[in-house]
């Protein structure tokens, strides 16, 4: 079990916590700031990279992911400095993936060439809607025209470009989503993330919803129809779902996110970033302090993390089950048993097979098309009491 993480790989996540505006649906650790000390933040990231390398140096690194927040607000020089430092500590895999999340504003798009020169080889764009009225409702600062222009710039700089869309939006009809998704598939290169709008506590949308002021949300049946339509259109376009909300041309799946879903190790650097690290046979959960100012101050002393938590064998097996069932290749039942010390309940599996929620093939447990929309319930049934 000590080296189980190798089945999933090793990645590095860097969290840039700043945005130009806070979207009303967003529950990520993002902050609006009128001024950012770029030199101080660059130095802090470099210190953190050095600190984590002390215990993991020499590992083969499969991916680097700049997330946020809005990492495309970072100067290319900062990205360059970070990647240069990363190259000095870890061995890059032959198929190394370096992703940077970007908003499709003209300022961000103007930095794309610099990111490519620094070593970024994949961009993930937060387009969110191909409808100007809905972009405004979602608090986005760009228009559809700006999004398309930024996408064209990205496509000229990077071989791999993904983008996000949100559906089941206020007052959206099934016909409107069909037209919008068809338009998006006409733009797509190799990957799209398609998320149903969820109302999260603590967000502006959450507060409006609680006050009864967020109107026009689709009924459950309509949201289900939208999900099923998404699977149908993407499958027909050669971009099937490889994870509940992610679609890709085969071979273009997000290598970084697969590390999460396949139970690999990953370092999390930046305010609020989470990580999973296996050191000397023990698997640890790491979590950085979330407030940007506090994190930056603590970086001088190398204490940006909250106290690490040991992940027990039972919890590690549970994480592998919950994450692994999200992807189409499913869970290796032998690996699950090696982690947990015991097998999943065969009768529970058989019952779920009977109602077509899961299937078993070559010792792998996979959610079916029928099971994916109710995956949380399937997982709850399978987890040991």
Beta strands, then each sheet from edge to edge (+ up, - down):
strand 1: 10-16
strand 2: 18-19
strand 3: 31-32
strand 4: 60-68
strand 5: 91-102
strand 6: 122-128
strand 7: 160-167
strand 8: 191-196
strand 9: 241-243
strand 10: 246-248
strand 11: 265-269
strand 12: 274-279
strand 13: 282-287
strand 14: 309-310
strand 15: 331-332
strand 16: 358-361
strand 17: 364-367
sheet 1: 9+ 10- 8+ 7+ 6+ 5+ 4+ 1+ 11+
sheet 2: 2+ 3+
sheet 3: 12+ 13- 14+
sheet 4: 15+ 17- 16+
end
